[in-house]
Amino acid sequence: MPKIKTNRSAAKRFKKTGTGKFTYSKSHANHILTKKTTKRKRGLRKIQLVDKTNVKELRLLLPNG
């Protein structure tokens, strides 16, 4: 029986919380920050939770947590 492989691109983008939910960080926060407002940059710092409609797919991509 072959091993189940983790999707490496998903593993770099998503982390599993202790309760089994998935978190991710927002994009567009790395460069060209001078034209973005302070409010927008502050919002990009916050870690987001993956919506429950996408959790089923993520469980298939990240079978080992």
C-alpha positions as semicolon CSV with decimal commas, in nm:
position;residue;x (nm);y (nm);z (nm)
1;M;0,000;0,000;0,000
2;P;0,160;0,334;-0,102
3;K;0,194;0,624;0,138
4;I;-0,041;0,921;0,111
5;K;0,153;1,224;-0,007
6;T;0,103;1,577;0,121
7;N;0,056;1,851;-0,138
8;R;0,368;2,059;-0,072
9;S;0,233;2,385;-0,214
10;A;-0,067;2,366;0,021
11;A;0,158;2,273;0,314
12;K;0,354;2,596;0,266
13;R;0,039;2,811;0,259
14;F;-0,188;2,659;0,525
15;K;-0,142;2,556;0,888
16;K;-0,376;2,343;1,094
17;T;-0,493;2,478;1,431
18;G;-0,539;2,272;1,745
19;T;-0,913;2,253;1,687
20;G;-0,871;2,123;1,330
21;K;-0,936;2,448;1,144
22;F;-0,698;2,584;0,880
23;T;-0,530;2,924;0,884
24;Y;-0,353;3,122;0,615
25;S;-0,195;3,463;0,579
26;K;-0,312;3,718;0,325
27;S;-0,117;3,807;0,013
28;H;0,009;4,148;-0,111
29;A;0,192;4,236;0,214
30;N;0,552;4,200;0,095
31;H;0,653;4,487;-0,132
32;I;0,525;4,807;-0,295
33;L;0,385;4,904;0,046
34;T;0,417;5,281;0,003
35;K;0,100;5,313;-0,206
36;K;-0,108;5,097;0,029
37;T;-0,291;5,265;0,315
38;T;-0,202;5,198;0,678
39;K;-0,547;5,050;0,733
40;R;-0,502;4,811;0,442
41;K;-0,155;4,699;0,559
42;R;-0,286;4,644;0,912
43;G;-0,558;4,419;0,774
44;L;-0,303;4,218;0,576
45;R;-0,115;4,133;0,897
46;K;-0,406;3,938;1,042
47;I;-0,417;3,562;1,003
48;Q;-0,734;3,433;0,839
49;L;-0,936;3,115;0,884
50;V;-1,025;2,907;0,579
51;D;-1,398;2,906;0,507
52;K;-1,582;2,585;0,594
53;T;-1,676;2,534;0,227
54;N;-1,307;2,478;0,141
55;V;-1,204;2,265;0,441
56;K;-1,298;1,935;0,274
57;E;-1,055;1,997;-0,014
58;L;-0,779;2,104;0,222
59;R;-0,812;1,783;0,422
60;L;-0,741;1,589;0,102
61;L;-0,437;1,808;0,023
62;L;-0,300;1,786;0,379
63;P;-0,382;1,435;0,502
64;N;-0,110;1,428;0,769
65;G;-0,187;1,766;0,921
